[in-house]
């Protein structure tokens, strides 16, 4: 049996789905960066 890791796309403000930009912008403003947990949103 072969183990495979799932690959997640980590979005930026430019690549994030339209509805996620507000959340990512707020996280960036609050933290000074966008945490990976937020960047994984679809």
C-alpha atoms as one frame of an Amber mdcrd trajectory, in Angstrom:
protein
   0.000   0.000   0.000   1.392   3.358  -1.012   0.892   6.344   1.287   0.158
   9.613  -0.443   0.035  13.018   1.145  -2.730  15.336   0.127  -1.492  18.549
  -1.438  -3.330  21.719  -0.515  -3.265  24.886  -2.570  -2.201  27.804  -0.392
  -3.926  30.879  -1.758  -2.710  34.455  -1.814  -4.924  37.523  -2.079  -4.495
  37.261  -5.857  -5.394  33.557  -6.188  -8.060  33.188  -3.499 -11.691  32.607
  -4.446 -13.673  35.835  -4.628 -15.540  35.263  -1.347 -12.321  34.668   0.613
 -10.579  37.958  -0.095 -12.274  39.806   2.760 -11.242  37.131   5.280  -7.671
  36.958   3.986  -7.345  40.750   3.995  -8.552  40.904   7.609  -6.094  38.181
   8.648  -3.268  40.030   6.906  -4.188  43.299   8.617  -4.458  41.664  12.057
  -1.362  39.455  11.888   0.900  41.124   9.360   0.778  37.903   7.335  -1.828
  35.380   6.219  -1.637  32.183   8.333  -1.581  28.949   6.319  -4.846  27.797
   7.886  -6.581  30.771   6.272  -4.725  30.300   2.997  -6.157  26.793   2.562
  -9.756  28.024   2.178 -11.599  27.029  -0.954
